[in-house]
Amino acid sequence: MVTVTVIERLLSIIEYRKKELTQLALSKDFHDPKIIKQSQELDKLIYKYQTLSLYKSRIS
């Protein structure tokens, strides 16, 4: 079962990773493999968040 706590925690991780990515982007080229990898990982977290939020709204 998906709880609000899990969704809130995931959102917190997303916000932290966004800040990390922003800081990394300030020091490297946007085509740098580290930026691309971190961006892809952030995309996966956002997708997971959206999926869980949608699931939660459907069962509520």
C-alpha positions in Angstrom: 0.0 0.0 0.0 1.2 3.5 -0.9 1.3 5.9 2.0 1.5 9.6 2.1 4.8 9.3 3.9 6.3 7.3 1.1 5.1 9.9 -1.5 6.3 12.8 0.6 9.7 11.1 1.1 10.0 10.6 -2.6 9.2 14.2 -3.3 11.9 15.2 -0.8 14.4 13.1 -2.6 13.4 14.6 -5.9 13.8 18.2 -4.6 17.3 17.3 -3.2 18.4 15.7 -6.5 17.1 18.7 -8.5 19.4 20.9 -6.4 22.3 18.6 -6.9 21.7 18.5 -10.6 21.5 22.3 -10.7 24.8 22.7 -8.9 26.4 20.1 -11.2 25.1 21.9 -14.2 26.7 25.1 -13.1 30.2 23.5 -13.2 29.9 21.2 -16.2 28.7 21.2 -19.8 25.1 20.0 -20.3 26.4 17.1 -22.4 28.7 15.9 -19.7 28.0 12.2 -19.0 27.6 12.9 -15.2 24.8 15.4 -15.9 23.1 13.2 -18.3 23.2 10.2 -15.9 21.9 12.4 -13.0 19.2 13.8 -15.1 18.0 10.4 -16.2 18.0 9.2 -12.5 15.9 12.3 -11.6 13.5 11.5 -14.5 13.0 8.0 -13.1 12.3 9.4 -9.6 9.8 11.9 -11.0 8.1 9.1 -13.0 7.9 6.9 -9.9 6.4 9.9 -7.9 3.8 10.5 -10.6 2.9 6.8 -10.8 2.5 6.5 -7.0 0.5 9.7 -6.8 -1.8 8.5 -9.6 -2.2 5.1 -7.9 -3.0 6.7 -4.6 -5.6 9.0 -6.0 -7.3 6.1 -7.7 -7.6 4.0 -4.6 -8.7 6.9 -2.4 
